[in-house]
């Protein structure tokens, strides 16, 4: 994986903004779905699919492709817009989200859409599937890497800790976890619902290599993934601190936006804010 | 008489008939498969010896994964392996897997269409002294209700071995049900076994027209055969079908027999609702409703005891089958 030069960084920043706008439009059209998580993870998805991953969107079943396991399936709007922008399927199809006969199911289904590696939605079972995929790579001597994207809230599921133990035991260093540490879940703030801290100390106690980054920094993610790739003795978890609803002022850090889409007027406001942000990014780099 | 075409065990009715647990067949098959197919992997949740995964674990340690006491993890790791070119077998007691990890199996194996084979051991009440917590009597129901899942319940050690091997030749999620106790060897290595194809194990002697059918699965098939032999002495002519594959059911054969005999008794070591009997009843209610009686657990939990005592106490003995046949005949 290459480092990030200025031109690529600018591209990723602009792309993240485009992905956010796609998410708002898609969710408004669908009339249901999750807003905060997808917006918060736009930078991570842009960096993963447009810089980090070794993949061929035209050949989604290419055996040597890197795998992305989205464990918290409810943030699939950001997965779908990213896959569409990466040419896994036509952009127009985004309008069909959550509608009958659509390949874009409310939660991702492996058999429905190219680029979706696992079926998810029920929380806490993505990490062990990623472990299985990473194990298969080791058994077959394949060099593809597996990235598991998780929410913070789903660490309340017992299955997650079973997987964390198993992955450390088997030293699956070809597996990297990226946690969307946005501090919210449906019922409120994670530390009120069921405290997760210290997440870093917990992972370290389970013998993982832990990195913490600003989840909106494309550079920090690229550097963290590069470090994870260089560590062979342990699996690596990257705790990406993100702002839920990032880019839309009235959604940022408000857990009420976890599970609902914007209404038409809210969408207009959100898109306007994102457009302005786009201008800001442009001016900063001029 | 026993179906002469199936090369069944000739000593089947002897008092000292050979007895082996079906889990042994699973274990032997795993070792054979390990040699033939490098993609076969086995996962165990701290029950390697008792689920007979030990032979495979010793011979192919790099393809055996101990997950500890964590059945949900076992199912989901297997789901990842099964979509990455591997054929994982997951081994535990049926009360834990597919008991505790049902949702993981539903989402990440069945709906995800991962090539995982779920081996539920110590199924049925015949687990015995461990008691009701360890006696899986709902597993056929909870597995067969899942779209995309196949369900096989072998009747003896040979059939268990054949079913385990066959599982690797059919793509997709499959549930295999095994028992702890030694049970009579009904078949031989040469007895045909085709998944999805029910076989007639007993048919009336002297080409008499059968008047009733007993459908059985698992080790209780032996009791069904003993009951058939007793019934013939009373001039009742049953046919006994081994329904080892509960999903997909052998619709054609079941329909043909139901129309021919007009009365059916189902026999299984499982709740009478939702199991093999339930599957047959659902199918026949639509295509050829006939009177049915159901041998199995009658909406109750089991308890500790010797397996043979439990089978009798909970109404799954030879005499119970004979009585059920007479009951169903009166309803014809």
Interface residues (C-beta under 8 A of the other chain):
Chain A: X63 X69 X109 X110 X111 X117 X118 X119 X120 X121 X122 X125 X128 X129 X130 X131 X132 X133 X134 X135 X136 X137 X139 X140 X158 X159 X162 X163 X165 X166 X170
Chain B: X41 X62 X63 X65 X67 X68 X70 X72 X73 X76 X77 X78 X79 X80 X81 X82 X83 X84 X85 X86 X88 X103 X104 X107 X108 X111 X112 X113
